[in-house]
Amino acid sequence: MAKLTDFKLLSFDVYGTLIDWERGALTALQPILKTTQNRDLDEKHILSVLHTIESDVEKQHPGWKYADVLTAVHPKLCQELGLVTPSAEQSRAFGASVGSWPAFPDTVAALKRLQRTYKLVVLSNVDNDSFRAGNAEALEGFEFDAVYTAEDIGSYKPNLRNFEYMLAHVNEEFGVERGKVLQTAQSQFHDHHPAKEVGISSSWIYRPGAVMGNREDPVFTWKFDTLADMADGVDQELAEKN
């Protein structure tokens, strides 16, 4: 039975795992929600519709920056939810909001603990500018060992080429083979199922109540409610070794 401490490198999804994607998106949607008479839309329904539309746009335009994807998603989402039609400026503001989305409260401290044991890299669907803004703000300028974005790769997860790109680069840059890489993420759709397909283990940061990227057939090697819980698990293994 493998242990968490058997791995040398954690590959992180960011938005949904480290940064609160759902709260950020819902907050960015508030200007439109406030202008409609129907203000009782269920948040989980909003997020489910958003996930479907976003995935379709990413498939159709794999080379687009994520901020541009969200800009295109915004009017489609408003139409599907029966909201007022947004202006082009409102849709651009929605797309540009990514860099200001908040981190989960446990994230930064847990990253600092995990950094003592692993190389930490990012495998994110956002564009470079959005990641830099979010990292500087929400993640307090945390220094990852490497950052691989959809903008760099030219496609979006769950495309397997994103994972193969990451695996090739961590092997070249750090000498870490795929058997020592642990995909660490919330989304079953974007991360855990494709990780299984490329043959790497995964740690599911469940984030209780999360909607985005859920599937009815979850796969994972480990499961934790929060990243802090995972860091606790790593520390416990290290203590047992000593």
Buried (B, 14 or more C-beta within 10 A) or exposed (E): EEEBBEBBBBBBBBBBBBBBBBEBBBBBBEEBBEEEEEEEBEBBEBBBBBBEBBBEBBEEEBEBBBBBBBBBBBBBBBEEBEBEEBEEEBBBBBBBBBBBBBBBEBBBEBBEBBBEBBBBBBBBBBBBBBBBBBBEBBBEEBEBBBBBBBBBBEBBBBBEBBBBBBBEBBBEEBEBEBEBBBBBBBBBBBBBBBBBEBEBBBBBBBBEEBBBBBEEEEEBBBBBEBBBBBBBBBBEBBEEEE
